[in-house]
Amino acid sequence: MAPFTNRVVETNGLRLALRDEGRGPAVVLLHGFPELAYSWRHQVPALAAAGFRVLAPDQRGYGGSDRPADVTAYDIHHLTADLAGLLDAVGIERAVVVGHDWGGLVGWMMPLLHPARVAGVVGVNTPFFPRAAAPPVQLLRQLFGDNHYIVHFQQPGVADAALARDPRRVFTQLMRRAVSPKAASVALAATGMRNLVQLVEADDALGEPLLAEDELAVYVAAFERTGFTGGINWYRNMDRNWATTPELAGATVGVPALMVTAEWDPVLTPRMAEGMEAWVPDLETRMIPRCGHWTQQEKPAELNAILLDWLARRFA
């Protein structure tokens, strides 16, 4: 188990390592790629101290949790069923689900696939995406070519092996503080689009390193043990997720929701969240200025204040 998690629960046929802290209305924190429950280390104590029960799992394929071998075991049906089973395992009927990056995609799907288990949803950087007109990877390939990182991830074993060669470099290169969109545009014009492996292996990197040495050590130790295949397999199910959820075309989110955007996130830009009200009627939106992709680690005080304000008004 990673140092941050404090128990293991059985759910949906596998074991999830979990940080379980506090008492009160339940809040589930879902990390993204390549992260861990540890990514929420600044939020868990703040939310617990404010009177909430906080559950932060290493999700399927990550950290101290099980890593099934079958690629299809990482589709959206398994990922959301894990969370419903997690609530069963700890005796909770409904929870507010907070998700960042890939955890946000799972979070927004929870009220659509398991509506009885969700009291509210928060997207951190990740907006609600309505069902696309065609398979997502197919669209990304048409728009950006084969070197887009998600398209590149579809090749079995390729990115997995390249990233696993040096996990320390993965996190020193990727987890960095934000730079302005102008600086990012200048860099993109100079280098062209890079897939994730190319970003990691490049001699240059934008922004200052985000993690202190002790924080970096947690990620490095976890991914040296597990590798990256579990997390990459989430991406390998994107078209499968689309194909197996035709009933979600036009679906709306029927619970209170909060969208927290990060002004300088180059991947999940604030502009992507525009117009969400059409599918998320009860929505509040807040933006954290001069913040990049790793919001809960780069601007923890700002995110905590936004979460605590909304949770107190809607669920305390």
C-alpha positions, 0 to 999 in steps of 0.5 A, a space after each residue: 500500500 502507498 503511504 497515503 492509504 490506510 485501509 483496503 476494501 473489497 469492491 466489484 471483485 477486486 481490492 482498492 487501497 483507500 484513504 478513509 478519514 473524518 465523519 459526516 457527509 461523504 466526499 469521494 476524491 478521484 485522481 487522474 493519470 498518472 496519479 494516486 490517492 496521494 494527489 489529494 493529500 492537501 484536500 483530505 485533512 481540510 475536508 475532514 476537519 470541516 466535517 466531511 467523511 473523505 474517501 480517496 482511493 487508489 483507483 483500479 490499476 493504481 498504487 495499492 489497488 488491484 491491477 487486472 490483466 484484461 484491458 477491458 477490465 478498465 472500461 467505464 462500467 468497471 470504473 464506476 461500479 468500483 465506486 458504487 461497490 466502495 460505498 457499499 463496502 463502507 456503508 454509505 448510500 450517497 456521496 459527493 464525487 470530486 474528480 480530477 483529470 480522468 477521475 473527473 470523467 469517471 465522476 461525471 459518469 457516476 450520476 448517469 450510470 449510478 444515479 442513486 449513489 451520487 449526491 453531487 459532482 465536482 469536476 476539477 479541470 475536467 468538464 462534463 463532455 456530452 456523448 460524442 458523435 463518433 468514437 473519441 479516439 477516432 475523432 482525435 486521430 482525425 483532428 490531431 493525427 497518430 502522435 496525439 498522446 491518447 492515440 499513441 496510447 492505443 498501441 499495446 505496450 509501447 508507451 507503457 514500456 517507455 514510461 516505465 523505464 524511468 518513473 522519476 523522469 516521468 514525474 519530474 518532466 510532467 508534474 510542473 507548475 503552470 506557464 502562461 498560454 503564450 509561453 505554451 504556444 511559443 513552445 508548441 510552435 517550436 517543437 510541434 505536437 509531442 506524445 507523452 513519451 516524447 514529452 518525458 524524454 525531451 531535454 526541455 520542460 515548461 514550468 518549475 518542478 511541482 513536487 518536493 523530493 519527499 512527494 516525488 519519492 511517493 510517486 516514484 516508488 509506487 510506479 516503479 512497483 506497478 508500472 503505467 499499464 493500469 492507468 493507460 488501459 483507461 485510455 484504451 477503453 475510450 472507444 469501448 466506453 462510447 460504444 457501450 453507452 448509446 443510451 447516454 446520448 443527450 443525458 443530463 446530470 441531475 444533481 448539484 454540480 461544481 466545475 472548477 477550471 484552471 486558467 492555464 491548464 493546456 490540456 483541459 482548458 477553461 474554454 472546454 467547460 463553456 456551455 456545460 449548463 445545457 447538460 448540467 442544469 444545477 451548475 456553479 463554475 469557478 476558475 483558479 487563476 494562473 493554475 495549470 493541470 495539477 490543480 489540487 497539488 499546485 493551488 491546494 489552498 485555493 481549491 480547498 476554499 472553493 470546495 469547502 464553500 460549495 460543500 458547506 452551502 449544498 451539503 453540510 
